[in-house]
């Protein structure tokens, strides 16, 4: 996307405060190409782990399969982390539930309907899980 380099730059400047509460940069090296990649992504901190949700059809997360060392730009600072991609439907559903618990407005973004009690409805959660992956990062 044309605005990614601008977002990456902003998140590394003192102006990061406008975005860094829910946007971070994931930096890694391509497994085959060896090229460096820096991708701005939305995240929610679940415990100590920044959690990111992405559509399966996107490509940026594929280099992170089987665990990968990454650099995260969080709150204007670069920190080392280990990334794990969760692709199975049940694991993704659990990740979406955690994300929605932390930010109920995310349910609408993911197309997940909530019950009167604020719980994700199983059918819409399953549909959302089948289209997405979760990237969980553990800070080093």
C-alpha positions, -999 to +999 in steps of 0.1 A: +000+000+000+013+034-009+010+048+026+030+020+044+064+037+041+049+069+055+034+050+084+066+032+091+085+065+091+060+082+114+061+053+139+099+058+142+096+096+149+086+116+179+052+119+162+045+081+168+021+089+196-007+096+171-006+059+160+015+038+184-013+029+208-026+004+182-002+003+153+033-011+153+059-020+127+070-056+122+105-059+107+119-091+094+141-106+067+126-126+038+134-163+041+141-167+003+151-132-008+170-120+022+154-086+017+144-066+048+106-059+052+089-034+075+051-037+077+029-015+098+001-035+114-026-030+139-022-047+172-037-053+207-016-062+237-030-094+252-010-099+284+026-093+274+021-103+238+012-079+210-015-097+189-021-090+153-049-102+130-045-105+093-064-119+063-049-151+050-048-137+015-022-111+026+014-121+023+034-102+049+029-128+076+041-158+056+078-153+064+069-156+101+057-192+099+076-217+121+086-188+144+108-160+133+129-133+150+115-099+143+120-063+153+089-045+165+087-007+166+065-002+196+059+033+209+088+047+189+113+021+201+127-009+183+125-041+204+134-077+195+106-103+195+097-138+184+067-141+161+044-171+158+017-175+132-015-192+143-034-206+113-057-233+126-093-222+129-096-230+166-064-211+175-075-182+153-109-182+170-093-180+204-071-151+192-101-133+178-120-138+211-090-124+230-088-094+206-125-087+209-124-090+247-097-063+247-116-041+221-152-049+214-153-025+185-130-050+167-159-074+164-175-052+137-142-049+119-138-087+119-175-093+109-182-110+142-216-106+157-219-103+195-247-118+216-266-096+241-240-106+267-212-093+245-199-127+235-190-136+199-216-157+181-201-190+171-212-190+134-198-155+127-166-162+147-161-194+127-165-175+094-141-148+105-115-174+118-116-192+084-105-160+066-077-149+090-045-157+108-032-145+141+004-133+146+014-134+183+047-118+192+067-124+224+090-097+234+126-108+241 
